[in-house]
Amino acid sequence: MYQLKTYTLSTAEALHQYATVHWPRHIASMPKFGATVHGFWTQHADGQHRLIALLSFEEGVRPDAFLDAYVASPELAADMEGFDVDAILGVEDLLLEPVAGSPLG
């Protein structure tokens, strides 16, 4: 199971800090909770500033259970240290099921 996460940030500066400081930390912390980061990208369109991340989950790990555990963890708190979380205006999640033959299957 894959998940495409889209974070909308308040400013270009907040997006830059989130993308260059805080999201790279998640690459090391998320696997403990059963998730792998495959990549993350920035998007500046329509006056909005977004970070888009692609995650996958280990067999048997439900995305909602992952999120509950990760949000409550000291690992996430450490990842986000120094970032104003109020700069995150919204988060959208899209679950994706790979199709047979998909390179990321």
Backbone bond lengths (Angstrom), bond angles and torsions (degrees), N, CA, C in turn:
res aa  C-N    CA-C-N  psi(-1)  N-CA   C-N-CA  omega(-1)  CA-C   N-CA-C  phi
1 M - - - 1.443 - - 1.526 107.93 -
2 Y 1.313 114.82 134.99 1.462 122.46 176.84 1.517 109.11 -113.95
3 Q 1.315 114.71 159.28 1.458 120.24 175.73 1.521 108.27 -139.96
4 L 1.303 115.22 131.12 1.456 122.40 173.28 1.525 106.31 -100.98
5 K 1.320 116.37 118.59 1.462 121.77 -178.66 1.522 108.02 -110.56
6 T 1.320 116.41 132.28 1.459 122.11 178.05 1.519 109.03 -121.71
7 Y 1.325 115.26 118.69 1.458 122.63 178.92 1.526 107.95 -105.58
8 T 1.312 117.49 129.37 1.460 121.99 174.80 1.525 107.51 -102.68
9 L 1.345 115.03 124.14 1.454 121.99 -177.56 1.525 110.18 -105.10
10 S 1.323 115.51 158.04 1.458 120.78 -174.29 1.524 113.79 -72.59
11 T 1.339 117.28 -32.89 1.473 120.37 -176.30 1.524 109.92 -143.08
12 A 1.313 115.30 164.91 1.469 120.59 175.31 1.530 110.24 -63.07
13 E 1.314 116.78 -36.10 1.468 120.63 179.76 1.526 111.09 -66.13
14 A 1.324 117.09 -42.49 1.472 120.97 178.10 1.521 110.30 -63.58
15 L 1.319 116.46 -41.13 1.461 120.24 177.97 1.522 110.82 -62.68
16 H 1.317 116.61 -43.31 1.460 120.27 179.99 1.525 110.64 -60.52
17 Q 1.319 117.46 -46.43 1.468 120.69 179.47 1.526 110.70 -64.00
18 Y 1.323 117.00 -44.73 1.468 121.48 -179.36 1.525 110.56 -61.18
19 A 1.324 116.72 -42.51 1.469 121.44 -175.71 1.523 113.08 -76.81
20 T 1.310 118.14 -31.59 1.463 119.48 -173.52 1.526 113.87 -100.13
21 V 1.339 117.26 -19.43 1.468 120.42 -178.68 1.529 111.62 -112.30
22 H 1.314 117.30 -53.39 1.457 121.13 -167.11 1.528 114.37 -87.58
23 W 1.326 118.36 -42.24 1.465 118.80 179.21 1.524 112.63 -67.16
24 P 1.306 120.49 -36.65 1.464 118.45 175.58 1.535 112.99 -58.68
25 R 1.311 117.69 -29.48 1.462 121.01 177.13 1.527 111.47 -65.98
26 H 1.336 116.74 -32.45 1.474 120.51 -179.47 1.531 112.13 -63.46
27 I 1.315 116.77 -26.83 1.471 119.73 -179.97 1.524 110.46 -57.50
28 A 1.325 116.81 -38.36 1.464 121.03 -179.76 1.533 113.00 -85.11
29 S 1.334 118.08 -30.50 1.466 119.85 -173.46 1.526 114.48 -89.18
30 M 1.316 118.93 -30.79 1.465 121.00 -175.23 1.536 114.76 -67.68
31 P 1.331 119.98 -34.54 1.473 118.72 -179.05 1.530 114.18 -57.71
32 K 1.310 118.73 -30.55 1.467 121.42 177.33 1.525 111.22 -58.93
33 F 1.334 116.58 -25.01 1.457 122.45 -177.18 1.531 112.52 -104.51
34 G 1.341 116.43 7.82 1.456 120.59 174.84 1.508 115.90 93.27
35 A 1.326 118.21 15.83 1.468 121.05 -179.80 1.527 109.96 -123.59
36 T 1.326 114.96 146.17 1.459 122.56 176.68 1.516 108.86 -120.33
37 V 1.321 116.42 135.16 1.462 122.19 175.84 1.525 107.40 -90.26
38 H 1.326 116.97 121.47 1.469 121.63 178.75 1.520 112.21 -93.46
39 G 1.299 116.53 -20.86 1.457 120.51 178.67 1.510 110.06 168.79
40 F 1.324 115.25 162.45 1.464 120.37 173.49 1.516 107.93 -149.40
41 W 1.330 114.29 148.19 1.453 122.39 -172.00 1.517 109.27 -138.39
42 T 1.323 116.06 159.46 1.459 120.38 173.63 1.516 109.47 -109.35
43 Q 1.328 113.89 153.59 1.460 121.25 178.48 1.521 107.67 -141.57
44 H 1.311 115.41 128.60 1.465 121.52 174.42 1.530 105.47 -119.18
45 A 1.316 115.96 105.81 1.465 119.51 -178.90 1.520 108.89 -148.63
46 D 1.310 115.34 145.80 1.465 121.40 176.04 1.521 112.39 54.01
47 G 1.333 116.61 33.87 1.452 120.14 179.28 1.513 114.70 73.33
48 Q 1.330 117.39 9.42 1.459 121.40 178.79 1.514 109.67 -111.39
49 H 1.308 115.16 155.45 1.461 121.68 -176.87 1.523 107.79 -123.75
50 R 1.339 115.95 115.87 1.460 120.07 -172.72 1.523 112.04 -125.92
51 L 1.328 114.52 148.26 1.449 122.45 167.49 1.521 105.79 -115.14
52 I 1.336 115.83 130.06 1.458 121.81 -179.26 1.518 107.30 -118.92
53 A 1.333 116.09 127.37 1.463 121.38 -176.80 1.524 109.86 -125.77
54 L 1.329 115.16 144.09 1.462 121.34 175.66 1.522 108.43 -112.43
55 L 1.342 115.57 121.17 1.453 122.81 179.32 1.522 109.81 -117.86
56 S 1.319 116.08 157.73 1.460 120.79 166.30 1.519 107.32 -131.48
57 F 1.325 115.08 162.68 1.448 121.49 -175.87 1.516 110.64 -123.00
58 E 1.325 115.07 143.34 1.457 120.39 176.40 1.522 109.69 -63.11
59 E 1.315 115.69 156.21 1.466 121.63 177.11 1.528 109.21 -52.25
60 G 1.316 116.33 129.34 1.456 121.67 177.52 1.516 115.46 87.40
61 V 1.327 118.45 -6.10 1.467 121.37 179.01 1.525 108.40 -93.05
62 R 1.321 115.79 118.75 1.467 120.80 177.26 1.529 109.08 -85.32
63 P 1.324 118.20 134.71 1.464 120.55 -178.96 1.531 113.78 -54.49
64 D 1.320 117.92 -39.23 1.466 119.60 -179.85 1.531 111.29 -68.77
65 A 1.321 118.13 -37.87 1.464 121.33 177.46 1.535 110.23 -67.99
66 F 1.336 116.18 -40.06 1.463 120.24 175.13 1.526 110.10 -56.55
67 L 1.330 116.06 -50.32 1.462 120.74 -176.20 1.523 111.29 -61.18
68 D 1.332 117.22 -44.83 1.467 120.28 179.47 1.528 110.92 -58.48
69 A 1.331 116.89 -46.66 1.467 120.86 -178.30 1.530 111.00 -67.58
70 Y 1.329 116.65 -42.91 1.459 120.48 -176.43 1.525 111.75 -67.67
71 V 1.331 116.66 -42.25 1.467 120.39 -179.11 1.529 111.12 -62.66
72 A 1.324 117.33 -33.43 1.466 121.58 -178.76 1.527 113.26 -85.57
73 S 1.328 117.75 -0.69 1.467 120.97 -170.65 1.532 113.61 -88.49
74 P 1.336 115.47 152.40 1.463 119.14 171.90 1.532 111.98 -67.86
75 E 1.335 117.29 -23.20 1.464 120.68 177.66 1.528 110.84 -63.60
76 L 1.336 116.73 -45.66 1.468 118.55 178.25 1.527 110.44 -66.04
77 A 1.311 117.16 -41.03 1.465 119.45 178.36 1.525 110.41 -57.91
78 A 1.331 117.25 -42.09 1.470 120.57 178.28 1.521 111.17 -66.75
79 D 1.342 116.82 -41.15 1.468 120.51 178.85 1.523 111.82 -58.78
80 M 1.324 116.24 -36.40 1.462 121.28 -172.46 1.524 113.30 -95.69
81 E 1.320 117.63 1.05 1.457 120.92 -178.63 1.535 110.59 -55.88
82 G 1.313 115.26 128.81 1.460 120.60 179.07 1.520 114.32 90.18
83 F 1.344 117.45 0.85 1.463 120.33 -179.83 1.523 109.14 -111.84
84 D 1.319 117.24 134.96 1.459 122.67 176.82 1.530 108.63 -81.08
85 V 1.332 116.83 102.71 1.466 119.97 -175.86 1.527 112.34 -65.22
86 D 1.327 117.76 -16.49 1.466 119.76 174.83 1.527 111.56 -66.91
87 A 1.331 117.37 -13.43 1.468 121.41 176.45 1.529 111.32 -74.83
88 I 1.333 117.28 -12.73 1.471 121.09 175.04 1.522 107.01 -87.26
89 L 1.323 115.90 109.81 1.460 121.11 -175.95 1.518 112.91 -83.73
90 G 1.324 116.88 -24.79 1.455 120.26 -179.60 1.507 111.43 -173.72
91 V 1.340 114.82 157.35 1.460 122.13 177.69 1.523 107.72 -134.82
92 E 1.323 115.47 129.91 1.464 121.26 175.70 1.521 108.31 -118.13
93 D 1.333 116.42 136.75 1.460 122.18 178.80 1.514 109.74 -118.21
94 L 1.315 115.58 138.14 1.457 121.71 177.15 1.521 107.19 -130.62
95 L 1.340 117.67 115.48 1.465 121.43 177.93 1.523 109.18 -82.22
96 L 1.316 115.36 138.29 1.464 121.42 -175.98 1.518 109.79 -128.18
97 E 1.317 116.52 130.84 1.464 123.27 175.35 1.526 107.58 -103.16
98 P 1.321 118.26 121.89 1.467 119.26 179.05 1.526 111.20 -67.33
99 V 1.293 115.08 146.78 1.457 123.39 176.98 1.515 108.30 -94.64
100 A 1.324 117.20 144.81 1.469 120.44 177.40 1.532 109.45 -50.76
101 G 1.302 117.03 132.59 1.456 122.10 -179.40 1.513 113.46 94.33
102 S 1.333 118.07 -9.51 1.452 120.87 178.81 1.532 109.48 -68.69
103 P 1.327 118.49 136.59 1.467 119.93 178.78 1.532 113.17 -58.90
104 L 1.308 117.79 -28.09 1.457 120.54 178.22 1.527 111.71 -97.27
105 G 1.321 117.21 14.51 1.478 123.26 -177.53 1.453 112.95 -49.71
